[in-house]
Amino acid sequence: MRGPLGRFTHPTEVPVEEKQRSETDKETGVVDNQPRNSETDTDPDSIDHNAQAGVQKIEATTKVWSRSHLIMAYVFIWIIYFVDSMQQGMSSLLTPYVTSAFALHSLTATTGVMSGIIGGVSKLTLAKILDIWGRPQGFLVVVLLLTLGIVMMAACNNVETYAAAQVFYWVGYNGISYSLSVFIADTSHLKNRGLMLAFISSPYIITVWITSPMAQSVLYGIGWRWGFGIFSIITPIMCLPLFFLFTWNYYKAKKAGLIVYTPSGRTTWQSIKYYFWEFDVICLIMVSGGFALFLLPFNIYSYQYYGWRDPLTICLIIFGGLLLIGAVVWERFFAPVKFMPWELLKDRTVLGACILAAILFVEYYIWTAYFSSFLQVVLNLNVTQTGYINNIYSLGSCFFSFIVGFAIRYTGRFKWVALYFGVPVTILSIGLLIHFRQPGTHLGWIIMCEILYAFAGGACVIAEQIAVMAAAAHQHVAVVLAMEGMFSSVGGAIGGTISAAIWTGTFPKALAKYLPPESQANLTEIYSQLPVQLSYEWGSPTRNAIIQAYGDGLRWMFVAATAITGLGLVSVAVWRDIKVKNLKQVKGRVF
């Protein structure tokens, strides 16, 4: 197997440890089996010339840039997260109104399925771009995709165009978040990485108070189209300074002789073929298409004439499954360059962390897809108040992640955070909502559960990301983070699929059961449009019937989410208890 992933069958680089350790220590990172041929190879701060070009470039960059440029880069990253979190928070509140504008409120979860799948799988391609071409180039690509997605959302005239815009948007949004996470990994020691990840997430503590009033102002003012349009201008302006800072220091390292350009000698056609195999385009198409075809029927089966027995539904599931099987067979036996790092994936720490990421996203998207609608319809909250409740998770998890970061830095361990606190408290908080989601519950109980869920989420996210990075060498960090991101996004798509299946299978039946006779003729409009649901006066028989139907629909969402989260305990239990305090993984001037 050729290419940068060809060394995965025999790991060649590991984090360099600052202190001497026993070769038999099983609670460390990947074992280093590569012989050292020179004094340069044994220098922990020298550029690894066996790594991919993108990794060499970032190592050279961190060796030449100044402390002020390092600090400036983190300031730019904080600003980008601030703008993106503000836009994303507003977008999540506007989505039900966008789909309702086309009389398809029930497709609120469905619009995110394709975008979630492609957004997750695309991280593997982005990992190759970051490793082969460089960090700045990959970052610029995803900024352009994000901007294109926002422009399309602002201009869409039907839910299909909006769903297509969501694909570009989430590929770009997830790509920006992912590429910045790789940058954090490139520029921070493992023992401090939890704190750095907490720092770049801290803008959510501020935007939690901004997005809800902004969404309400947009809805009742300039309209949701201009709400997206404004950010199509702001986003690229805020992202470009970081790109130029990357590029400036790259050329500085090149001028200093740390990066030597070597012509490939390939023709244009040879380059096309080379990158076609390097990026494993065949696997990407089969994985993306397979997941999309397999999961989509669970969202749209209720719109088919024969439901689950409809030929279209059956064909989509069968062909989706065949494509996924074909992707595995292709990777195992035929791919010239492996897209999936099988050896790393088999590592119990990496695999366990990826499974935990998928589980957390599955359960989150199961119960949150229609939760904002629940707060408005059942608890009679306005958009601003709904946004505040929804943003408790962002506020609480970002705040608590600082505590988790300090705890990991002090103890040098991360497994205990997820095993004894993160996952158990997540199960507890979602389980409590099975009871408290019912109509007539006091808002305070919902807030209590959200706070517990937020603290547990902050612990789990930091621990899982540290786990995948601690188990890999620097040259593999981008790939394992991409794998973790792919599991997360596909998990989110599966969660949205389950949510939509439960909703379409229970809510219309409950409406037909509870609606008074005078409202039965409006069942389709009530089912498909959130504004119609809200238009009925509070306390009226029709509004009470809608509230009762929401209770029936959400009950099974919380039951499913609680059951699935229980698997997270097993996925964490298999982690190696790696001590990160004394591991040196990165080079140059870092935090």
TIKOL-369805 format. One record per residue (C-alpha): x, y, z. Coordinates in nm, 2 decimals. Example, Ala and Ser with C-alpha at 12.3 -4.5 7.8 and 13.67 -1.06 7.14 Angstrom:
# residues 2
       px       py       pz
     1.23    -0.45     0.78
     1.37    -0.11     0.71
END
This chain:
# residues 591
       px       py       pz
     0.00     0.00     0.00
     0.15     0.34    -0.10
     0.09     0.69     0.01
     0.09     0.85     0.35
    -0.15     0.60     0.49
     0.07     0.31     0.39
     0.26     0.31     0.72
    -0.04     0.23     0.93
     0.02    -0.14     0.90
     0.35    -0.08     1.09
     0.32     0.24     1.30
     0.63     0.45     1.24
     0.59     0.75     1.47
     0.46     0.81     1.82
     0.44     1.10     2.06
     0.79     1.17     2.20
     0.79     1.14     2.57
     0.97     1.40     2.79
     1.05     1.14     3.05
     1.19     0.79     3.02
     0.93     0.51     3.02
     0.93     0.14     3.02
     0.89    -0.03     2.68
     0.64    -0.26     2.84
     0.41     0.02     2.96
     0.07    -0.07     2.80
    -0.10     0.25     2.91
     0.09     0.48     2.66
     0.03     0.58     2.30
     0.11     0.38     1.98
     0.43     0.18     2.00
     0.72     0.32     1.79
     0.89     0.05     1.59
     1.08     0.27     1.35
     1.46     0.25     1.36
     1.65     0.58     1.39
     1.92     0.64     1.13
     2.07     0.97     1.23
     2.10     1.22     1.51
     1.84     1.43     1.34
     1.59     1.15     1.36
     1.64     1.13     1.74
     1.60     1.51     1.79
     1.25     1.55     1.93
     1.22     1.90     1.78
     1.33     1.82     1.43
     1.09     1.81     1.14
     0.97     1.45     1.07
     1.07     1.40     0.70
     0.88     1.07     0.70
     0.55     1.25     0.76
     0.31     1.38     0.50
     0.39     1.71     0.34
     0.11     1.89     0.52
     0.24     1.77     0.86
     0.60     1.88     0.77
     0.47     2.22     0.67
     0.29     2.28     1.00
     0.59     2.16     1.20
     0.81     2.40     1.01
     0.56     2.68     1.07
     0.55     2.63     1.44
     0.93     2.64     1.45
     0.95     2.98     1.28
     0.66     3.18     1.40
     0.68     3.41     1.70
     0.49     3.39     2.03
     0.28     3.69     1.92
     0.17     3.51     1.60
     0.08     3.20     1.80
    -0.14     3.41     2.03
    -0.28     3.60     1.73
    -0.38     3.27     1.57
    -0.57     3.16     1.88
    -0.75     3.50     1.89
    -0.85     3.46     1.52
    -0.98     3.11     1.60
    -1.18     3.24     1.89
    -1.34     3.51     1.66
    -1.42     3.25     1.39
    -1.59     3.02     1.65
    -1.78     3.33     1.78
    -1.92     3.41     1.44
    -1.99     3.05     1.34
    -2.16     2.97     1.67
    -2.38     3.28     1.64
    -2.48     3.19     1.29
    -2.54     2.82     1.37
    -2.74     2.90     1.67
    -2.97     3.13     1.47
    -2.99     2.88     1.19
    -3.11     2.60     1.42
    -3.40     2.83     1.54
    -3.49     2.93     1.18
    -3.49     2.58     1.03
    -3.85     2.49     1.15
    -3.97     2.82     1.00
    -3.79     2.76     0.67
    -3.94     2.41     0.63
    -4.28     2.54     0.75
    -4.26     2.81     0.48
    -4.28     2.53     0.23
    -4.55     2.35     0.43
    -4.31     2.07     0.53
    -4.24     2.12     0.90
    -4.22     1.74     0.95
    -3.91     1.74     0.73
    -3.72     1.95     0.99
    -3.51     1.64     1.09
    -3.50     1.50     0.73
    -3.32     1.81     0.59
    -3.02     1.73     0.81
    -2.98     1.36     0.71
    -2.79     1.40     0.39
    -2.59     1.70     0.52
    -2.50     1.51     0.83
    -2.37     1.21     0.64
    -2.18     1.39     0.37
    -2.05     1.64     0.63
    -1.90     1.36     0.83
    -1.76     1.15     0.55
    -1.61     1.47     0.39
    -1.38     1.51     0.69
    -1.18     1.21     0.57
    -1.12     1.39     0.24
    -1.04     1.71     0.43
    -0.79     1.51     0.64
    -0.61     1.41     0.32
    -0.61     1.77     0.20
    -0.47     1.90     0.53
    -0.20     1.62     0.53
    -0.11     1.63     0.16
    -0.15     1.99     0.05
    -0.14     2.18     0.38
    -0.35     2.32     0.67
    -0.42     2.67     0.50
    -0.54     2.52     0.17
    -0.79     2.29     0.35
    -0.91     2.57     0.57
    -0.98     2.79     0.26
    -1.17     2.52     0.08
    -1.42     2.47     0.37
    -1.46     2.84     0.42
    -1.57     2.87     0.06
    -1.81     2.58     0.09
    -1.96     2.72     0.41
    -2.02     3.06     0.24
    -2.18     2.89    -0.06
    -2.41     2.70     0.16
    -2.53     3.01     0.34
    -2.59     3.19     0.01
    -2.80     2.90    -0.11
    -3.00     2.89     0.21
    -3.07     3.26     0.17
    -3.19     3.22    -0.19
    -3.38     2.88    -0.17
    -3.73     2.86    -0.30
    -3.82     2.51    -0.19
    -3.72     2.26     0.08
    -3.52     2.06    -0.17
    -3.29     2.35    -0.24
    -3.26     2.42     0.13
    -3.16     2.06     0.19
    -2.89     2.09    -0.08
    -2.77     2.41     0.08
    -2.75     2.23     0.41
    -2.51     1.98     0.25
    -2.27     2.26     0.15
    -2.32     2.44     0.48
    -2.25     2.15     0.70
    -1.95     2.03     0.50
    -1.81     2.38     0.54
    -1.91     2.43     0.90
    -1.79     2.08     1.02
    -1.48     2.13     0.80
    -1.39     2.46     0.97
    -1.45     2.32     1.32
    -1.24     2.01     1.22
    -0.95     2.20     1.06
    -0.93     2.43     1.36
    -0.93     2.13     1.60
    -0.64     1.99     1.39
    -0.46     2.33     1.43
    -0.51     2.31     1.81
    -0.36     1.96     1.81
    -0.07     2.10     1.60
     0.00     2.38     1.85
    -0.06     2.25     2.20
     0.08     1.98     2.43
    -0.14     1.69     2.51
    -0.16     1.78     2.88
    -0.29     2.13     2.78
    -0.51     2.03     2.49
    -0.83     2.00     2.69
    -0.78     2.35     2.81
    -0.72     2.48     2.45
    -1.03     2.29     2.32
    -1.23     2.45     2.60
    -1.09     2.80     2.51
    -1.19     2.78     2.15
    -1.54     2.66     2.25
    -1.58     2.95     2.50
    -1.76     3.18     2.24
    -2.07     2.97     2.30
    -2.09     3.11     2.65
    -2.15     3.46     2.49
    -2.35     3.37     2.18
    -2.60     3.17     2.39
    -2.74     3.51     2.49
    -2.73     3.66     2.14
    -2.87     3.40     1.90
    -3.22     3.38     2.03
    -3.30     3.75     2.02
    -3.13     3.77     1.69
    -3.34     3.49     1.55
    -3.66     3.65     1.68
    -3.56     3.99     1.54
    -3.48     3.83     1.20
    -3.82     3.64     1.19
    -4.02     3.95     1.27
    -3.80     4.20     1.08
    -3.58     4.15     0.78
    -3.69     3.78     0.73
    -3.50     3.46     0.75
    -3.35     3.50     0.40
    -3.16     3.81     0.50
    -3.07     3.65     0.83
    -2.87     3.40     0.63
    -2.75     3.66     0.38
    -2.58     3.88     0.64
    -2.36     3.59     0.75
    -2.27     3.50     0.39
    -2.08     3.83     0.40
    -1.95     3.83     0.76
    -1.82     3.47     0.77
    -1.55     3.48     0.49
    -1.43     3.83     0.62
    -1.38     3.68     0.97
    -1.21     3.36     0.84
    -0.96     3.50     0.59
    -0.71     3.66     0.85
    -0.63     3.32     0.99
    -0.57     3.19     0.64
    -0.32     3.47     0.57
    -0.15     3.42     0.90
    -0.10     3.05     0.82
     0.03     3.14     0.47
     0.26     3.41     0.59
     0.44     3.18     0.84
     0.45     2.90     0.58
     0.65     3.12     0.34
     0.86     3.24     0.63
     0.95     2.87     0.70
     1.01     2.81     0.33
     1.24     3.11     0.31
     1.43     2.98     0.61
     1.50     2.66     0.43
     1.29     2.44     0.66
     1.06     2.35     0.36
     1.21     2.24     0.04
     0.99     2.22    -0.27
     1.04     1.91    -0.48
     0.87     1.90    -0.82
     0.65     1.59    -0.86
     0.74     1.55    -1.22
     0.38     1.44    -1.30
     0.18     1.56    -1.60
    -0.17     1.70    -1.54
    -0.33     1.37    -1.62
    -0.09     1.18    -1.40
    -0.17     1.43    -1.11
    -0.55     1.37    -1.16
    -0.50     0.99    -1.14
    -0.26     1.03    -0.85
    -0.50     1.23    -0.64
    -0.80     1.02    -0.75
    -0.64     0.72    -0.58
    -0.49     0.92    -0.29
    -0.83     1.06    -0.19
    -0.99     0.72    -0.25
    -1.28     0.88    -0.44
    -1.45     0.54    -0.50
    -1.47     0.47    -0.13
    -1.60     0.82    -0.06
    -1.88     0.79    -0.31
    -1.98     0.44    -0.19
    -1.98     0.54     0.18
    -2.17     0.87     0.13
    -2.42     0.72    -0.11
    -2.46     0.40     0.10
    -2.54     0.58     0.42
    -2.77     0.83     0.24
    -2.97     0.57     0.06
    -2.99     0.34     0.37
    -3.10     0.61     0.61
    -3.33     0.83     0.39
    -3.62     0.58     0.38
    -3.66     0.60     0.75
    -3.74     0.97     0.71
    -3.96     0.96     0.40
    -4.15     0.63     0.43
    -4.46     0.80     0.56
    -4.48     1.01     0.24
    -4.49     0.69     0.02
    -4.82     0.54    -0.08
    -4.74     0.19     0.06
    -4.52     0.31     0.35
    -4.25     0.05     0.43
    -4.38    -0.18     0.16
    -4.34     0.08    -0.11
    -4.09    -0.03    -0.38
    -3.89     0.29    -0.35
    -3.85     0.25     0.02
    -3.73    -0.12    -0.02
    -3.49    -0.03    -0.31
    -3.33     0.25    -0.12
    -3.26     0.03     0.19
    -3.12    -0.26    -0.02
    -2.90    -0.05    -0.25
    -2.78     0.15     0.04
    -2.67    -0.16     0.23
    -2.50    -0.30    -0.08
    -2.30     0.02    -0.13
    -2.18     0.00     0.23
    -2.08    -0.36     0.19
    -1.91    -0.27    -0.13
    -1.71     0.01     0.04
    -1.58    -0.24     0.30
    -1.48    -0.50     0.04
    -1.32    -0.23    -0.17
    -1.11    -0.10     0.12
    -1.02    -0.44     0.24
    -0.91    -0.60    -0.09
    -0.89    -0.36    -0.38
    -0.81     0.00    -0.28
    -0.45     0.10    -0.39
    -0.45     0.36    -0.11
    -0.65     0.29     0.20
    -0.90     0.56     0.29
    -0.97     0.42     0.63
    -0.67     0.37     0.87
    -0.76     0.02     0.97
    -0.48    -0.04     1.22
    -0.57     0.27     1.41
    -0.93     0.20     1.39
    -0.87    -0.14     1.56
    -0.70     0.04     1.85
    -0.94     0.00     2.14
    -0.90     0.35     2.26
    -0.95     0.51     1.91
    -1.24     0.28     1.83
    -1.40     0.32     2.17
    -1.38     0.70     2.15
    -1.53     0.70     1.80
    -1.82     0.48     1.91
    -1.88     0.71     2.20
    -1.89     1.01     1.97
    -2.14     0.83     1.75
    -2.36     0.73     2.05
    -2.36     1.09     2.19
    -2.47     1.23     1.85
    -2.73     0.96     1.80
    -2.90     1.03     2.13
    -2.87     1.41     2.10
    -3.03     1.42     1.76
    -3.30     1.18     1.86
    -3.45     1.40     2.13
    -3.35     1.75     2.01
    -3.49     1.75     1.65
    -3.84     1.86     1.76
    -3.75     1.98     2.11
    -3.76     2.35     2.02
    -4.10     2.30     1.87
    -4.21     2.12     2.19
    -4.10     2.42     2.40
    -4.30     2.66     2.19
    -4.61     2.45     2.15
    -4.63     2.26     2.48
    -4.47     2.51     2.72
    -4.59     2.82     2.53
    -4.25     2.98     2.51
    -4.15     3.24     2.25
    -3.85     3.20     2.02
    -3.62     3.39     2.25
    -3.71     3.19     2.55
    -3.68     2.87     2.35
    -3.34     2.97     2.23
    -3.23     3.02     2.59
    -3.34     2.67     2.69
    -3.18     2.52     2.38
    -2.85     2.70     2.45
    -2.82     2.58     2.81
    -2.62     2.29     2.66
    -2.38     2.52     2.48
    -2.33     2.74     2.79
    -2.30     2.46     3.04
    -2.08     2.23     2.84
    -1.84     2.51     2.74
    -1.81     2.63     3.10
    -1.76     2.28     3.24
    -1.51     2.19     2.98
    -1.26     2.43     3.14
    -1.30     2.24     3.47
    -1.24     1.91     3.28
    -0.94     2.06     3.10
    -0.78     2.16     3.43
    -0.86     1.82     3.58
    -0.69     1.64     3.29
    -0.39     1.87     3.31
    -0.36     1.81     3.69
    -0.42     1.43     3.69
    -0.27     1.35     3.35
    -0.56     1.11     3.29
    -0.88     1.14     3.09
    -1.06     0.81     3.10
    -1.21     0.86     3.45
    -1.38     1.18     3.34
    -1.60     1.00     3.09
    -1.64     0.67     3.27
    -1.74     0.79     3.62
    -1.90     1.12     3.54
    -1.97     1.21     3.17
    -2.16     0.91     3.04
    -2.35     0.81     3.37
    -2.48     1.17     3.41
    -2.58     1.19     3.05
    -2.79     0.87     3.09
    -2.94     1.02     3.41
    -3.04     1.35     3.26
    -3.20     1.20     2.95
    -3.38     0.94     3.16
    -3.53     1.21     3.38
    -3.67     1.38     3.06
    -3.88     1.07     2.99
    -4.09     1.18     3.28
    -4.05     1.56     3.27
    -4.13     1.59     2.89
    -4.50     1.53     2.95
    -4.75     1.81     2.91
    -4.81     2.02     3.22
    -4.45     1.98     3.36
    -4.29     2.27     3.53
    -4.02     2.45     3.32
    -3.77     2.43     3.61
    -3.75     2.05     3.58
    -3.66     2.08     3.21
    -3.39     2.33     3.29
    -3.24     2.11     3.57
    -3.21     1.82     3.33
    -3.06     2.04     3.06
    -2.79     2.17     3.31
    -2.70     1.81     3.41
    -2.69     1.71     3.04
    -2.46     2.01     2.96
    -2.21     1.94     3.23
    -2.19     1.57     3.13
    -2.16     1.66     2.76
    -1.87     1.89     2.82
    -1.68     1.61     3.00
    -1.76     1.35     2.73
    -1.66     1.57     2.43
    -1.32     1.67     2.58
    -1.24     1.32     2.70
    -1.32     1.15     2.37
    -1.11     1.40     2.16
    -0.82     1.36     2.39
    -0.85     0.98     2.37
    -0.83     0.96     1.99
    -0.53     1.21     1.98
    -0.34     1.05     2.27
    -0.35     0.71     2.10
    -0.20     0.84     1.77
     0.12     1.00     1.65
     0.12     1.36     1.53
     0.12     1.26     1.17
    -0.20     1.06     1.23
    -0.39     1.31     1.44
    -0.57     1.46     1.14
    -0.69     1.12     1.03
    -0.81     1.00     1.37
    -0.99     1.33     1.43
    -1.15     1.29     1.09
    -1.26     0.94     1.19
    -1.41     1.07     1.52
    -1.58     1.35     1.33
    -1.72     1.10     1.07
    -1.86     0.88     1.35
    -2.01     1.19     1.51
    -2.18     1.32     1.19
    -2.31     0.98     1.08
    -2.43     0.93     1.44
    -2.61     1.26     1.41
    -2.77     1.15     1.08
    -2.88     0.82     1.23
    -3.02     1.01     1.53
    -3.21     1.24     1.30
    -3.33     0.94     1.10
    -3.46     0.77     1.42
    -3.62     1.09     1.54
    -3.80     1.15     1.20
    -3.92     0.78     1.20
    -4.06     0.81     1.55
    -4.22     1.15     1.47
    -4.38     1.05     1.14
    -4.50     0.72     1.29
    -4.65     0.86     1.61
    -4.74     1.23     1.58
    -5.00     1.22     1.29
    -5.17     0.92     1.45
    -5.18     1.10     1.79
    -5.33     1.41     1.62
    -5.60     1.20     1.45
    -5.67     1.05     1.79
    -5.68     1.37     2.00
    -5.80     1.65     1.77
    -6.16     1.76     1.82
    -6.40     1.69     1.53
    -6.40     2.05     1.41
    -6.02     2.05     1.36
    -5.98     1.71     1.20
    -6.00     1.87     0.85
    -5.69     2.07     0.93
    -5.48     1.77     1.04
    -5.24     1.79     0.75
    -5.17     2.16     0.80
    -5.13     2.12     1.18
    -4.89     1.83     1.12
    -4.68     2.00     0.86
    -4.66     2.36     0.99
    -4.53     2.49     1.32
    -4.70     2.84     1.28
    -5.03     2.67     1.24
    -4.98     2.47     1.56
    -4.90     2.79     1.74
    -5.19     2.98     1.59
    -5.44     2.79     1.81
    -5.52     2.98     2.13
    -5.35     2.85     2.45
    -5.60     2.64     2.64
    -5.83     2.57     2.34
    -5.94     2.21     2.28
    -5.73     2.20     1.95
    -5.42     2.33     2.12
    -5.46     2.09     2.41
    -5.49     1.80     2.16
    -5.17     1.91     1.98
    -4.99     1.93     2.32
    -5.11     1.58     2.40
    -4.98     1.45     2.06
    -4.64     1.61     2.13
    -4.63     1.42     2.46
    -4.69     1.09     2.28
    -4.43     1.16     2.01
    -4.15     1.27     2.24
    -4.19     0.99     2.49
    -4.04     0.73     2.26
    -3.77     0.97     2.15
    -3.64     1.00     2.51
    -3.68     0.63     2.57
    -3.47     0.55     2.26
    -3.21     0.81     2.35
    -3.17     0.68     2.70
    -3.13     0.32     2.59
    -2.87     0.40     2.32
    -2.66     0.61     2.56
    -2.62     0.31     2.79
    -2.39     0.16     2.53
    -2.15     0.45     2.59
    -2.04     0.30     2.92
    -1.90    -0.01     2.73
    -1.73     0.21     2.47
    -1.54     0.41     2.74
    -1.46     0.10     2.95
    -1.23    -0.04     2.68
    -1.01     0.28     2.66
    -0.65     0.25     2.76
    -0.58     0.48     3.06
    -0.31     0.67     2.88
    -0.12     0.92     3.09
    -0.08     1.24     2.88
     0.10     1.45     3.13
     0.45     1.34     3.01
     0.38     1.29     2.64
     0.53     1.53     2.39
     0.35     1.49     2.06
     0.41     1.82     1.88
     0.71     2.03     1.79
     0.81     2.39     1.77
     0.66     2.69     1.96
     0.33     2.56     2.11
     0.11     2.61     2.42
END
